[in-house]
Amino acid sequence: MFRPSFALLAAALLNVTRAQNETKAEPATHFLPPGYCCTVLTISDISERVTYPGQSAYEASLASYFDGKSRLTPDCIVQPKTAEEVSTAVKVLVSASLLKPCEFAVRSGGHTPIPGSNNVDNGVTIDLLYMNGTSYNVDTEVASISPAARWGSVYQTLEPLGRMVAGGRGSTVGVGGYLLGGGISHYAPRVGLSCDNVLNFQVVLADGRILDANKNTNADLFTALKGGSSNFGIVTRYDMETFQSEDLWAGIVSYPAWTADQHFKALVNFGLKPNRDPNAALIIFQGYSTASPTDVVRAAFDYTKPLARPDAYREFFAITNNISDTTKIQPMSSVAAEFTSVTTNRVQFRTLSFKIDLATLQETARLYKILLLELQTKASGQWRISCLHQVWSTLYTANSTARGGNVLGMERYTENFIMYQSYLSWSETKDDELFINLGLALTDGIQKFAASKGTAVEYLYLNYADKDQDPLSAYGADKVKFMKTVAREYDPLSIYQTLLPGGFKISNV
Ligand SMILES: Cc1cc2nc3c(=O)[nH]c(=O)nc-3n(C[C@H](O)[C@H](O)[C@H](O)COP(=O)(O)OP(=O)(O)OC[C@H]3O[C@@H](n4cnc5c(N)ncnc54)[C@H](O)[C@@H]3O)c2cc1C
């Protein structure tokens, strides 16, 4: 079969466009058949990587999205196996766009529950599925991780080698999106955010060039990718700093809902400690599930040394009446397996931040109760709610600065704060509006209370943000300006803003 090279194809398409411009003719896009962008891919060098509706690879890709709402229907899905093939896909789509825009989406683990962020209707989804390996260099102590690797597989590769990285807490979460949004691991108080543990990104730019970005080469791009999401290129490899692997003392202790106030008081004292033990990570959840219908408070303890019941959590240990306790000394791979979330099909994440303040924490609990009562009367099928309270620590900033910085704007904060996440999950499509609106009312209510009390904090964590939230602006005006400069430098035609419209875009800020 005749397969035009990228250069030939681009030249031919350029000539057509030039001719149209010279004769002032209207672009003849109406002659192009539906699925034109996929047709162009199927006559390119990566034709074998293209899969269509009805084919098993296409259907398996859609079925593997974490959120059912995100299972959009692209005209085709392309599944490259190497950075060179990603580059070919980008070049073909960009050059074909001279005749008709070829919108595309990029997907690694497919865990972000925002429809359109990692998939596209009537366009092309670049699914990095096959780029999922992890390798380790003994001499440099660097782990090279491909974007569609899941954190569980990364830990299973590194643990037998005695090494570990600061990655996602749940085993199925993808590496690609997680690292570009920041990444909070159990190791965050000790080694900083996961993105700050990346030493080098291999990136495919909009013109198809494959670049390295690190502290010495393309250093501005290196910084921008740490929090800047999909605004600059497609990352095809993450080289991460490793450290010695040790067992953790970790697990989840569940209590009746009426202990919430005791947990919040302990959280305030834990969170406000300026020099707290950097091995001690913690999440306080409020939660309910139709699968096990008890309103509970959970404390997820993750101590990154093999020391049971460390003193750092003493105030929490004083809370009695727990219902269950899974804490034990165990390797990171088994901690990640316990943290693996199951979806009941439809998912919404929302986030906000506020000062470490007991009254604001209590307000989150009051509004959670209202949400729960509404859902208990109105929702059908299977559903669950988790509301997470995590301490965002100034320890992250110190670690970031020491490693060259990121774009999250963390230097603005001299005190720890609470990063809040609401996580709703439900089975019935007909309940989409109910859950989405109640989730919004919950975070809006907390936001209003925090604003009135003077406890609101501007920061929004991108990896937990919902579509209508604006985490990039919340990094601060100087970071936005910097990201715009970097985007102009590496993508002067704004391809990753226009042809890749999903996700949080710097052009919308
Ligand atoms: C069950 C669950 C547990 C989670 N646990 C944690 C946690 O412990 N800590 C935490 O910080 N976050 C956590 N998250 C949030 C998680 O970090 C984000 O959802 C993250 O985006 C997931 O990465 P992914 O590769 O699956 O992203 P995807 O959904 O595939 O992509 C997310 C975004 O990143 C872009 N993108 C993905 N890969 C690339 C790439 N290679 N190059 C350029 N752009 C790319 C996509 O286009 C999309 O806009 C969790 C999420 C879930 C659902």
The ligand as a Gaussian input file, in Angstrom:
#p B3LYP/6-31G(d) Opt

LIG

0 1
 C       -8.760000       6.244000      42.264000
 C       -7.910000       7.476000      42.151000
 C       -6.873000       7.663000      43.058000
 C       -6.074000       8.801000      42.970000
 N       -5.064000       8.969000      43.869000
 C       -4.284000      10.066000      43.789000
 C       -3.207000      10.278000      44.706000
 O       -2.931000       9.460000      45.567000
 N       -2.489000      11.411000      44.607000
 C       -2.741000      12.349000      43.642000
 O       -2.031000      13.349000      43.603000
 N       -3.727000      12.173000      42.746000
 C       -4.509000      11.072000      42.800000
 N       -5.523000      10.908000      41.910000
 C       -5.756000      11.922000      40.866000
 C       -4.832000      11.618000      39.685000
 O       -3.561000      12.150000      39.969000
 C       -5.341000      12.244000      38.368000
 O       -6.611000      11.739000      38.059000
 C       -4.347000      11.962000      37.234000
 O       -4.638000      12.796000      36.140000
 C       -4.365000      10.514000      36.812000
 O       -3.361000      10.252000      35.865000
 P       -3.724000       9.457000      34.528000
 O       -2.464000       9.147000      33.839000
 O       -4.660000       8.372000      34.834000
 O       -4.436000      10.663000      33.735000
 P       -5.352000      10.703000      32.439000
 O       -6.773000      10.708000      32.856000
 O       -4.923000       9.738000      31.424000
 O       -4.973000      12.174000      31.948000
 C       -5.193000      13.306000      32.766000
 C       -4.798000      14.579000      32.001000
 O       -3.404000      14.578000      31.751000
 C       -3.141000      14.605000      30.336000
 N       -2.061000      13.644000      30.084000
 C       -2.050000      12.351000      30.482000
 N       -0.896000      11.790000      30.087000
 C       -0.200000      12.728000      29.427000
 C        1.063000      12.729000      28.798000
 N        1.821000      11.647000      28.781000
 N        1.488000      13.872000      28.198000
 C        0.707000      14.983000      28.227000
 N       -0.492000      15.031000      28.816000
 C       -0.939000      13.921000      29.412000
 C       -4.437000      14.178000      29.680000
 O       -4.544000      14.696000      28.381000
 C       -5.475000      14.714000      30.638000
 O       -5.726000      16.080000      30.390000
 C       -6.327000       9.762000      41.967000
 C       -7.355000       9.566000      41.044000
 C       -8.151000       8.439000      41.131000
 C       -9.266000       8.252000      40.145000

